[in-house]
Structures are given as structure tokens and as C-alpha cells.
Amino acid sequence: MTDNNPKGSLFVGEGVIVKGTFEVPEMAVVAGLVEGELNTKEVLVDTTGIVNGRINAEVVEIRGEVTQGLHVTNHLNVRSSAKITGLTQYAEMSVEKGAKLSGELRVIDPIPSPTNYASPTNYSSSSSQSYQNNGSSDTE
């Protein structure tokens, strides 16, 4: 059975409910319910899948529902059966007719790194926060 579940992958089957923050090195397929944050390289939320939380990934395909937005550093594919709410940040996006998007859409610069999927704080582009140390000191 390990042939059907590649190393570093997560499959949440239909009817399965998982809660928490998930760090998945390769790919996550969600056909059930994920409550929490999902940090991975690739994600497929199938037509029966629901993510009540945020997804941070490089490549994402949504056929089901995501309720707290996405941060996609490469390509977001939104299928006609998809329902997405919240802040959606993406480098590239394709949307099929019939998809339902609600919330804010924000284009970001693509980030071509295979390992910086763990946290949205790793992404420096399009961040509203800025920290700069230009060599000057506040103390005199």
C-alpha cells in the first residue's frame, strides 16, 4: 500500500476529520475535513474536501472548499466546483467558470524554492511588514 502513498505525502480521505497544523514535505490531498493550517509543497482539495483554515503551498488545486484563504507561491488552479473565502495570495491563478471566490485577491511574486513552504513568514514578497537595518543606530 505504500506505493499509493508517496513518501512525504498526506491523504485525508472522505469522511475523515483532522485538526491541527500540518507540515507536509511533498503533497497533500484533502477529500475529508482539515481544521487548521496546511503547509506543503502541493495541495489538491478534492470536491468533497474542506479546509477550515489556511493553506500555504507552492502549487494548489481547489475543487472543494477553503474557508480562511491561501498563500500560493507558484500556481493556483481554481476549478468550477471550488469555493474559496478569505485572503487569497497567489503568483499565478487560473479560474474555471462557476468557481466561487469571496474575499481579497492579492498577486505576489513567485518564489522558486522547493523548501520554503513551512511558514508564510518565509515569504518576503508582498509582505506588509518591513524590517530594515541600514547600519544606523537609534542609540547615541
Helices and strands as residue ranges (DSSP letters): G 2-4, E 10-12, E 17-30, E 33-45, E 50-52, E 55-62, E 65-66, E 70-78, E 83-85, E 88-95, E 100-102, E 105-107, G 120-122
